Amino acid sequence: MTYILGRFYRPRNRKKCDGDSCFLKKVLYNYVEKGGNVVVLVAPSLLSADFACLGKELKAVTKAGADMIHIDVMDGHFVPNLTFGPCVVKGIRPCTDLPFDVHLMMTNPGEFIDAFAKAGADSITVHLEAGESVPDLISKIKKAGCGVGLSIRPGTNISALIPYLPDIDSVLVMAVEPGFGGQRFQKQAIARIAVLKELIGRKPVRISVDGGINDVTAPACVVAGADVLVAGSYVFGAKSYMKAIQTLKEGMR
């Protein structure tokens, strides 16, 4: 496991333990002390599925052992891409009993929260950088009866989440710039997850990580504190969805 962390985090001065390095050492020691028993959930990202047969894809990953479904909603403004609307979510909702986590990468997410909740979202994640009042967004998601998630881009300081941690259910750490699937994992996400884990402490807030997740990057994310692995290309690009999902889940054993 030290090797896995080392591939993604190498302090310039190994004799000096800076903040991020100490966090990584701490979570590694915690992992070892707990006997290495870590439970991780896998959320296949629908962005990488075959759009011509979304229903079939959903049934396949459900059977393969997925724990939830991650749905990226992009508006062409907050990110330079367009994807799913509420009607698509409503249409695929009968295809699986797994929870839908709808990730709104939008400049005006507040206008669509109710629509996605009615379409079948179980949790709704909005971006801290969306430009709307975060407390208002949190309140609106709760009123819609969904779990509340906040997401941050790679360049946003983790400390910006502190005021909202008592009122949310999850944080989605982006390990790539949001907008397109198949991007390369940004190694600084490991330290960011570790810092976030420390800030959360005993609060019942789940940490998800999205972007470049595969059999190599996933274990390092889990050691740092991630609870949910959002994986698109690694799952939907595999010959066996079941094998891919099990590899992610068993990477810590």
N, C-alpha and C positions, 0 to 999 in steps of 0.2 A: 504493500500500500504506500510506503514511503516513495517507492519508485514512481507510482502513478501520480502522486502529488508533485514530485520533482519534475515531471514532464511538463507541468503547466505553471509551476511557480519556482523561480530560481532567484533568490535575493542576490543583488550585486555583491554585497558584502556579507558573506556567510557567518563572519564572526559577530556581526551585529544583528540582534533580533529586533527588527522594526515591528510596527503594529501588526501588519498583515501576516508577516512570518510567524509571529507569536500566536496569532489566532489559528493559523493552520496547524501549528504544533499542538496547540491545545485540543482542537477537535480530533486530531489523529490520536492523541493520548486517550481522549474520552472514548473513542471507538474501540481501542484496544482493551481498555478497562471494562467495557461492557461486553466483552467477549466477541465483539464483531457481529452481534445480532442486530441487524438494521432492517427495518421494514420499509420498502420503497414502493410507491405506486407509479404506474406507467399510464400516461395519457397520450395516445396516438393523436397527432395533429392532422385534422382533416384537410389541411391545406395541401398535403402531399398525396392525398388519395386520388384515385381515378374519378374525375368529375363526371364521367359518363355513366358511372354505376355506383353512386354514393351509398345507396341502400345496401348493395351487395358488400361493399367495402366495410361498412359499419357492422354488418352481421359477421363478417370474417374476423375482424379484430376483437369483437365481443367473444366469439368462440375461442380465439387465440389467447385470451386471458387478460385483456386490457381492463383497467380499473375505472377509467373515465374517458370521455372524448373531449379533446380540445378543439374549439372552433374559432378560427381567426377571422374577425370581421374587419375589413379594410375599406376605407371610404375614398381613396384616391387623393386625399388632402393631407391627413396626418401622416400617411405613408403613401408612396407612389405605386399603389396597386389597388385593385378592386376584387372583392371576393363575394362573401355570402350576405344575404339579407334575411330578415325574419321569416319570409315565406319559405326559404330553403330549410331553415331550422325546423319549421313546422312540418315540412314535408318529410324530413328524415327522422323526426322524433319517434314514430312508431317502429322504426327499424331496430331499436335496441333499448334495453332498460338501463343502460349505463348512464351515469350523470353527465350532463352537458355543461362544460365550462366555456362560456362564451367570452372571448377576449375582444373587447371593442377598441380597435386602433382607429379612433375617430376624433375629429376636432369638436364634435358636438354629441358626445355619448349620451348625455342626459335626455336628449330627444328620442332615443331609441330603447331606453332601458325597459319601459313597459311593454313595448312590442316584442322584444326578445324574451322577456319573462313569459308573456302569454304564448309565445311560440314553442316554449318548452325548455328554456334555459334553467338549470339548477343553480348555477352560480354565474355571476357576471363580473368580469375583471375590466377595470378602466385604467387609463394611464394617468399617472401623476402629472404628466406634461401636457395633458389635453387642453388646458387653458380654462377649464370650468372650475367652480368651487368644489373642492374635494369633499368637504363635509356634506354639501348638498347632494353630491353624487352618491355618497355612502348612504345617506338617508333615503334617497329614492330607490336604491337597490334593495335596501331592507324592507321598505314599504311594498315593493313588488314581490316579496317573499323569496328572494334569492340570497345565496351566500355572497359575501362581498370580497372582491379581490382588487388589489392595487398592483399595477405593473410599472416598472421603471426601465428606461433605456440604459444602455451601457455607460453613457456619459453623465447620468444623474447621480448625485451624491446619495448614498444609502441613508444618511442621516435625515434626509428630507422626509423619510417615512415615519420618523419617530412620533410626531403628533397624532398619527392615525392608527398606530398599531393596536391600541386598546379597543378600537371600533371595527376592526376588519377580521376576516377569516383566513385570508391568504395573501401572500406577496408573490408576484411572478417576476423573477429576475431574468431579464433578457440577456443572453450570452451572445447575441448578434443584434445588429440594427434591425428593428422590425420592418417588415414589408415584403420579404421574399423568403421562401424556404430554401434549404440546401446550402446555407452559408456556413463558413468556417467558424468554429467555436473560438470565442475570445477568452484567452486564458485568465484574464483579470477577473472573470466572473467567479472563479474559485474563491479568491480572497473576499470578494463582495458578499458571497453567500455566507462565509464564515463570520464576517462582521455583522451581517443581518441576524444570524443565529444568536449571536451574543446580545444584540439589542432586544430581540424578542424575549429572551430568557424563558420564563415559565408561562408566558402568555400563550393561549391556544391558537397560535397563528401558524398556518402551514406555509412552507417555502417550496415554490415550484421554480423550475429552471427550464428555459426554452431557448433552443438555438444550437445547432451543431452537436446534439446529444447522440452518442453512439456507445459502443462497448468500451471505448478507451476513456472518453470524457465523463461518462456517467458515474463510475466509481469515485472519481475525485470530487464530483458535485455532491454525492451522498455523504462522503466523509466530511465535507465542509458544512453539511447541515441540510441539504435539500431533501424534501419529503416526497416530491412528485417530479418525475422526469417527463417532460413534454417532448416527444420524439416524432418527427414527421418522416423525413426521407429514410431514416434508419429502419423504421417499421414498414412503411408502405413500399419501400424500395427493395425489401428483402424477398427472397424466394419463399421463405416460410415466416409468416407473421408470428406464429407461435414461438418459433425458435428465437426470433429477434426480441420479443417481449420477455421471454424467460431469461435470455442473456442479460438484459438490463436489470431484471429483478434479482438475478443470482450473482451479479457481478461483485457483490459485497460478501459473499459466503465463502 
